[in-house]
Amino acid sequence: MTNVETVVVHTDGASRGNPGPASIGVVIASIDGRVLVEFGEALTPTTNNVAEYTAVIRALERAAELGARRVRCKMDSQLVVRQLNGAYRVKHPDMLPLYRRVLELIQRFDQVTFEHVPREENTEADRLANQALDGVGETNESVVGRLFKALREGRPSDVGELAADEFRYQRAAGPPQDLDMFLARWPDEPWTVSSLRAAGIETILEAVSGATGLVWLCRVAGGKVERIVEYRDAGR
């Protein structure tokens, strides 16, 4: 908690591809310009507007945690500012839940205002968003795909770089294994990936080798694979 009752928030959302890899940037400062909190965060692929709203939501949540009572939100998305100020209606069904979440968060404060600023006055939030997009913007699917490729090509050091410190691997009917056990027992087979997709907070990889099918149910966090639950079907 802080003793700062009024904060100035700069937010930015970015999406490369719209929809595509996305991220947010948030800067929260006191009235005199002292930065209290700043952060960037990579999102799952989405649109620019979703990223802009997500940035506002994250900023208001953090401002509430800091104990702020009044928030001045500044951003370079004129559309979002006009929607939040009531000048434009929010019609897209994907945006309505995010819009309503912002309205809920506003109730936690004595006052929240939204102001459009030129991009040159929002450079730090923009930098944080782009930094997150460049540095952590790799999708969970690509992280899992890279680990599987390194495993298949016999590059254990690369597998280790992509696995979390508390990595666990488990066959459907077996006990969990750590990374060393996983690498030691991995069979040398010519696997071909047939599908790699997100499913909620999980990432699913499917591969085949001859008559054997393999499915990985993976959990990824911070660009590292934390857990793999594997299922095999030898009767393909």
C-alpha positions in Angstrom: 0.0 0.0 0.0 1.1 3.6 -0.5 -0.1 7.0 0.9 -0.7 8.3 -2.6 -4.4 8.9 -3.0 -4.3 10.3 -6.5 -2.4 8.6 -9.3 -1.8 9.2 -13.0 -1.9 6.1 -15.1 -0.6 5.7 -18.6 -1.6 2.5 -20.5 -1.0 1.1 -23.9 -2.0 -2.1 -25.7 -0.3 -3.6 -28.8 -1.1 -6.3 -31.2 1.0 -7.4 -34.2 -1.4 -8.8 -36.8 -4.7 -7.6 -35.1 -5.4 -10.2 -34.1 -1.9 -11.5 -33.4 0.7 -11.6 -30.6 -0.3 -8.9 -28.1 0.9 -7.1 -25.0 0.2 -4.3 -22.6 2.3 -1.5 -20.9 1.3 0.3 -17.7 2.9 3.2 -15.8 1.4 4.4 -12.5 2.8 7.6 -11.0 2.0 10.1 -8.4 0.8 13.6 -9.3 4.4 14.9 -9.0 5.6 12.4 -11.5 7.2 9.8 -9.2 6.8 6.4 -10.8 5.1 4.0 -8.3 4.6 0.9 -10.6 5.5 0.1 -14.2 5.2 -3.2 -16.0 4.7 -4.8 -19.4 2.8 -8.1 -19.9 2.5 -10.4 -22.9 -1.0 -11.6 -23.7 -2.3 -14.5 -25.8 -2.9 -13.5 -29.4 -5.7 -11.0 -29.6 -6.8 -7.7 -31.1 -5.5 -4.3 -30.4 -8.7 -3.2 -28.8 -8.7 -6.1 -26.4 -5.1 -5.3 -25.5 -6.1 -1.7 -24.8 -8.9 -2.7 -22.5 -6.8 -5.3 -20.8 -4.2 -2.6 -20.1 -6.8 -0.4 -18.4 -8.1 -3.3 -16.3 -4.6 -4.3 -15.1 -3.9 -0.6 -14.3 -7.0 -0.1 -12.3 -6.5 -3.4 -10.4 -3.0 -2.3 -9.5 -4.1 1.2 -8.5 -6.6 -0.3 -6.2 -3.9 -2.5 -4.6 -1.8 0.7 -4.1 -4.6 2.3 -2.1 -5.4 5.1 -4.6 -8.7 6.8 -4.4 -8.6 8.9 -7.5 -7.2 7.8 -10.9 -6.4 9.8 -14.0 -6.1 7.3 -16.9 -4.3 8.5 -20.0 -3.9 6.6 -23.3 -3.5 7.1 -27.0 -6.5 5.0 -28.1 -9.1 7.6 -28.9 -11.7 4.9 -29.5 -11.3 3.4 -26.0 -11.3 6.8 -24.3 -14.5 7.8 -26.0 -16.2 4.5 -25.2 -15.2 4.7 -21.5 -16.4 8.3 -21.4 -19.7 7.3 -22.8 -19.4 9.1 -26.2 -19.3 5.9 -28.2 -21.2 2.7 -27.5 -19.5 -0.7 -27.1 -21.2 -3.0 -29.6 -18.8 -5.8 -30.2 -19.7 -8.9 -28.1 -16.0 -9.7 -27.4 -15.5 -6.2 -25.9 -18.6 -6.0 -23.7 -17.2 -8.2 -20.9 -14.0 -6.1 -20.8 -16.0 -2.9 -20.8 -18.2 -4.1 -17.9 -15.1 -5.2 -16.0 -13.7 -1.6 -16.3 -17.0 -0.2 -15.0 -16.9 -2.6 -12.0 -13.4 -1.5 -11.2 -14.3 2.2 -11.4 -16.7 1.6 -8.4 -13.6 1.0 -6.2 -12.5 4.6 -6.5 -13.8 8.0 -5.6 -13.1 9.2 -9.1 -11.7 7.8 -12.3 -11.2 9.9 -15.5 -10.1 8.9 -19.0 -8.1 11.2 -21.2 -6.8 10.8 -24.7 -3.1 11.8 -25.2 -0.9 11.9 -28.3 1.4 8.9 -28.7 4.4 11.0 -28.0 3.0 11.6 -24.5 2.5 7.9 -23.9 6.0 6.7 -24.8 6.9 4.8 -21.6 3.7 2.7 -21.7 4.3 2.1 -25.4 7.9 1.0 -24.7 6.9 -1.4 -22.0 4.2 -2.9 -24.2 6.6 -3.4 -27.1 9.3 -4.7 -24.8 6.9 -7.4 -23.5 5.9 -8.2 -27.0 9.6 -8.5 -28.2 10.9 -10.3 -25.1 8.1 -12.5 -23.8 5.7 -12.3 -26.7 6.5 -15.9 -27.8 3.3 -17.9 -27.6 2.9 -20.9 -25.3 2.4 -23.0 -28.4 5.8 -22.0 -29.8 7.6 -22.7 -26.5 6.1 -26.2 -26.4 7.0 -26.7 -30.1 10.6 -25.6 -29.6 11.0 -28.0 -26.6 9.6 -30.9 -28.5 11.8 -30.1 -31.5 14.9 -29.9 -29.3 14.0 -33.2 -27.6 13.4 -34.9 -30.9 16.7 -33.7 -32.3 18.7 -34.8 -29.2 19.6 -31.4 -27.8 19.1 -31.8 -24.0 20.7 -28.4 -23.1 18.1 -26.6 -25.2 15.3 -28.7 -23.6 16.7 -27.6 -20.2 16.6 -23.9 -21.2 12.9 -24.2 -22.1 11.9 -26.2 -19.0 11.0 -24.5 -15.7 13.1 -25.2 -12.6 10.2 -27.3 -11.1 9.5 -29.1 -14.4 7.5 -32.3 -14.0 6.6 -34.9 -16.6 4.0 -37.6 -16.1 2.7 -40.4 -18.2 -1.1 -40.9 -17.7 -0.6 -43.9 -15.4 2.8 -43.3 -14.0 4.6 -41.2 -11.3 5.8 -37.7 -12.0 9.4 -37.4 -13.2 11.9 -34.5 -13.0 13.8 -33.2 -16.1 16.7 -35.6 -15.7 14.5 -38.6 -15.6 12.4 -37.3 -18.5 15.5 -36.8 -20.7 17.0 -40.2 -19.7 13.9 -42.1 -20.6 12.8 -40.3 -23.7 12.6 -42.8 -26.6 14.6 -41.9 -29.8 11.7 -42.1 -32.3 11.0 -40.1 -35.5 8.1 -38.1 -34.2 6.1 -35.8 -36.5 3.9 -33.0 -34.9 0.4 -33.1 -36.3 -1.2 -30.5 -34.1 -0.2 -27.8 -31.7 -2.9 -25.5 -30.1 -4.0 -23.6 -27.1 -6.9 -25.0 -25.0 -7.7 -22.5 -22.2 -4.6 -22.4 -19.9 -3.2 -25.6 -21.4 -1.3 -26.2 -24.6 -1.9 -29.4 -26.5 0.7 -31.0 -28.8 -0.1 -34.1 -30.8 2.5 -36.1 -32.7 2.8 -39.5 -34.5 5.6 -42.0 -35.0 4.6 -44.9 -37.1 1.6 -46.5 -35.5 2.0 -44.7 -32.2 0.2 -41.5 -31.4 1.3 -39.1 -28.6 -0.6 -36.3 -26.9 1.0 -33.8 -24.6 -1.1 -31.6 -22.2 1.3 -28.8 -21.2 1.3 -26.0 -18.7 3.5 -23.0 -19.7 4.4 -20.0 -17.5 6.9 -17.2 -18.0 8.1 -18.7 -21.3 9.0 -22.0 -19.6 7.3 -25.4 -19.7 6.3 -26.3 -16.2 4.4 -29.6 -16.6 3.7 -32.2 -19.3 1.1 -34.9 -18.9 1.5 -37.4 -21.8 -0.9 -39.9 -23.3 0.0 -42.5 -25.9 -2.0 -44.6 -28.2 -0.1 -47.6 -29.8 -3.1 -48.7 -31.8 -3.2 -46.0 -34.5 
